[in-house]
Amino acid sequence: SSLLLMFGVVVTVGLCRRLARRRLRSRPLLFAFLVEMFSTFQICACTNELSLLGNVEPQPHTALTLTYGFTVLHGLTLAGSTCNPCGTLQPMWGGGTSLRMGGLKVAAQFVAAVLARVFMHFIWSLEMAEPHLGALSQGCSSPMQTTEMQAFCIEMLFSVVFQLAVLRAESVTPKYRVHLIALLITMLVYAGGNLTGAIFNPALAFSLHADCFYDKFVSYSLVYWIAPCLGKFLILYVF
C-alpha cells in the first residue's frame, strides 16, 4: 500500500507538471512556482512515507534500497527542478537567476513542504496500511540523536559533499548522473541517518519534522536550515 501510494504521488505530480507546461508557458513566474511546488511536493510526500518504512525488515537494507530506488525515480521524473532551497542559491549567487525568481522558487518549496505534510497526515489518518497505524501520535520524532554541535557539523559536511558531487557530476551523461547522485545520497543516509537523518534539505527537513521545529525552533533551524545553506555557500565560495 505504501509503494502504491508513493507511485500514485509520482504519477499525479507528473501529470500536473505536464499540464503546467502546456497551459502556463506564457506566464513564466506562475509556471516556475507551480512546477517547483509540484516537484518538491513529490519528494516531501514520498520521503514522509519512506520515513515510516525505516523499521521494515530486513533493516537497514529495505530502507536503503527504497531510498536509492526513489531517489533515482525523482531524478528521472523531476528534471529541471531543484526541490532544495540550497540548490536554488547557486544560480542566484552566479547571477543566472534573479532574486525575484529565486525567492519565488524557495517559497514554492516551503509551500510544497507544508502541503505534503498536511496531505500525508490526512492519508495516515485513514490508516490504509500497517505503517500508518499510530503515525500521527508520534509528535516530534526527533531525528537528532547526537549533540547539537555535532549535528550541525554533520549536516553541513553532508551538504558540502552532496553539492560538490552535483557540481562534479555535471559532465556525466544524465542517465548515469542520476544513479551516481542516488548512490551518494543512499551512502550519506547510511552514514548519518541514525545521527541526524541526513536530510541536508531545509524544505524537506521542515516537512518531515515540523513538530520539532515548533518545539525547538532555534536548535533545529541551526542544524537543518543554517548548516546546509552554509555548506552550499562554502562550495560556491571555493568554486
WOPE-V736562 format. One record per residue. N is the residue number from 0. RES is the residue in three letters. SS is DSSP state (@ for helix, = for strand, . for the rest). D_FIRST is the distance of its C-alpha to the first C-alpha in Angstrom with 1 decimal. Layout:
BEGIN
{{N,RES,SS,D_FIRST} {N,RES,SS,D_FIRST}}
END
This chain:
BEGIN
{{0,SER,.,0.0} {1,SER,@,3.8} {2,LEU,@,5.5} {3,LEU,@,5.1} {4,LEU,@,6.1} {5,MET,@,8.7} {6,PHE,@,9.9} {7,GLY,@,10.3} {8,VAL,@,12.4} {9,VAL,@,14.3} {10,VAL,@,15.2} {11,THR,@,16.3} {12,VAL,@,18.3} {13,GLY,@,19.9} {14,LEU,@,21.1} {15,CYS,@,22.4} {16,ARG,@,24.3} {17,ARG,@,25.8} {18,LEU,@,26.9} {19,ALA,@,28.5} {20,ARG,@,30.4} {21,ARG,@,31.8} {22,ARG,@,32.8} {23,LEU,.,33.8} {24,ARG,.,35.7} {25,SER,.,38.9} {26,ARG,.,37.6} {27,PRO,@,36.9} {28,LEU,@,36.3} {29,LEU,@,33.7} {30,PHE,@,32.1} {31,ALA,@,31.9} {32,PHE,@,30.5} {33,LEU,@,27.7} {34,VAL,@,26.7} {35,GLU,@,26.7} {36,MET,@,24.8} {37,PHE,@,22.0} {38,SER,@,21.8} {39,THR,@,21.9} {40,PHE,@,19.2} {41,GLN,@,16.8} {42,ILE,@,17.8} {43,CYS,@,17.7} {44,ALA,@,14.4} {45,CYS,@,12.6} {46,THR,@,14.9} {47,ASN,@,14.2} {48,GLU,@,10.6} {49,LEU,@,12.0} {50,SER,@,14.5} {51,LEU,@,12.3} {52,LEU,.,11.5} {53,GLY,.,15.2} {54,ASN,.,15.8} {55,VAL,.,13.6} {56,GLU,.,16.2} {57,PRO,.,18.2} {58,GLN,.,19.3} {59,PRO,.,19.9} {60,HIS,@,19.1} {61,THR,@,15.3} {62,ALA,@,15.6} {63,LEU,@,18.5} {64,THR,@,17.1} {65,LEU,@,14.1} {66,THR,@,16.8} {67,TYR,@,19.0} {68,GLY,@,16.6} {69,PHE,@,15.5} {70,THR,@,19.1} {71,VAL,@,20.3} {72,LEU,@,18.0} {73,HIS,@,19.3} {74,GLY,@,22.7} {75,LEU,@,22.6} {76,THR,@,21.2} {77,LEU,.,23.1} {78,ALA,.,26.5} {79,GLY,.,29.3} {80,SER,.,27.4} {81,THR,.,28.0} {82,CYS,.,25.3} {83,ASN,.,27.5} {84,PRO,@,30.7} {85,CYS,@,32.4} {86,GLY,@,31.9} {87,THR,@,33.5} {88,LEU,@,36.6} {89,GLN,@,37.7} {90,PRO,@,38.7} {91,MET,@,40.1} {92,TRP,@,42.2} {93,GLY,@,43.4} {94,GLY,.,44.3} {95,GLY,.,41.9} {96,THR,.,40.1} {97,SER,.,41.9} {98,LEU,@,41.4} {99,ARG,@,40.3} {100,MET,@,37.6} {101,GLY,@,36.4} {102,GLY,@,36.3} {103,LEU,@,34.4} {104,LYS,@,31.7} {105,VAL,@,31.5} {106,ALA,@,31.3} {107,ALA,@,28.4} {108,GLN,@,26.5} {109,PHE,@,26.9} {110,VAL,@,26.2} {111,ALA,@,22.8} {112,ALA,@,22.2} {113,VAL,@,22.9} {114,LEU,@,20.9} {115,ALA,@,17.7} {116,ARG,@,18.2} {117,VAL,@,18.9} {118,PHE,@,15.9} {119,MET,@,13.4} {120,HIS,@,15.4} {121,PHE,@,15.1} {122,ILE,@,11.3} {123,TRP,@,11.5} {124,SER,@,14.2} {125,LEU,@,12.2} {126,GLU,.,10.4} {127,MET,.,7.3} {128,ALA,.,5.9} {129,GLU,@,8.8} {130,PRO,@,9.5} {131,HIS,@,10.1} {132,LEU,.,12.9} {133,GLY,.,16.1} {134,ALA,@,15.0} {135,LEU,@,17.5} {136,SER,@,20.3} {137,GLN,.,20.7} {138,GLY,.,23.0} {139,CYS,.,24.5} {140,SER,.,22.7} {141,SER,.,25.5} {142,PRO,.,24.8} {143,MET,.,28.6} {144,GLN,.,29.7} {145,THR,.,33.1} {146,THR,.,36.1} {147,GLU,@,36.1} {148,MET,@,38.5} {149,GLN,@,36.6} {150,ALA,@,33.3} {151,PHE,@,35.3} {152,CYS,@,36.7} {153,ILE,@,33.5} {154,GLU,@,31.7} {155,MET,@,34.9} {156,LEU,@,35.2} {157,PHE,@,31.7} {158,SER,@,32.2} {159,VAL,@,35.5} {160,VAL,@,34.1} {161,PHE,@,31.2} {162,GLN,@,33.6} {163,LEU,@,36.2} {164,ALA,@,33.9} {165,VAL,@,32.8} {166,LEU,@,36.5} {167,ARG,@,37.4} {168,ALA,@,34.7} {169,GLU,@,35.9} {170,SER,@,38.2} {171,VAL,.,35.5} {172,THR,.,34.1} {173,PRO,@,30.9} {174,LYS,@,28.8} {175,TYR,@,29.9} {176,ARG,@,29.9} {177,VAL,@,26.1} {178,HIS,@,25.6} {179,LEU,@,28.4} {180,ILE,@,27.1} {181,ALA,@,23.6} {182,LEU,@,25.3} {183,LEU,@,27.5} {184,ILE,@,24.7} {185,THR,@,22.9} {186,MET,@,26.3} {187,LEU,@,27.0} {188,VAL,@,23.8} {189,TYR,@,24.7} {190,ALA,@,28.3} {191,GLY,@,27.9} {192,GLY,.,24.3} {193,ASN,.,25.6} {194,LEU,.,28.5} {195,THR,.,27.5} {196,GLY,.,23.9} {197,ALA,.,25.6} {198,ILE,.,24.6} {199,PHE,.,27.9} {200,ASN,.,26.7} {201,PRO,@,28.0} {202,ALA,@,25.7} {203,LEU,@,22.5} {204,ALA,@,24.2} {205,PHE,@,24.8} {206,SER,@,21.3} {207,LEU,@,20.0} {208,HIS,.,22.9} {209,ALA,@,24.7} {210,ASP,@,25.6} {211,CYS,@,27.4} {212,PHE,@,29.3} {213,TYR,@,30.4} {214,ASP,@,31.7} {215,LYS,.,33.3} {216,PHE,@,33.7} {217,VAL,@,36.5} {218,SER,@,35.1} {219,TYR,@,31.6} {220,SER,@,33.2} {221,LEU,@,35.5} {222,VAL,@,32.9} {223,TYR,@,30.1} {224,TRP,@,32.2} {225,ILE,@,35.7} {226,ALA,@,35.2} {227,PRO,@,33.0} {228,CYS,@,35.3} {229,LEU,@,38.3} {230,GLY,@,37.0} {231,LYS,@,36.6} {232,PHE,@,40.1} {233,LEU,@,41.5} {234,ILE,@,40.2} {235,LEU,@,41.6} {236,TYR,@,44.9} {237,VAL,@,45.2} {238,PHE,.,44.5}}
END
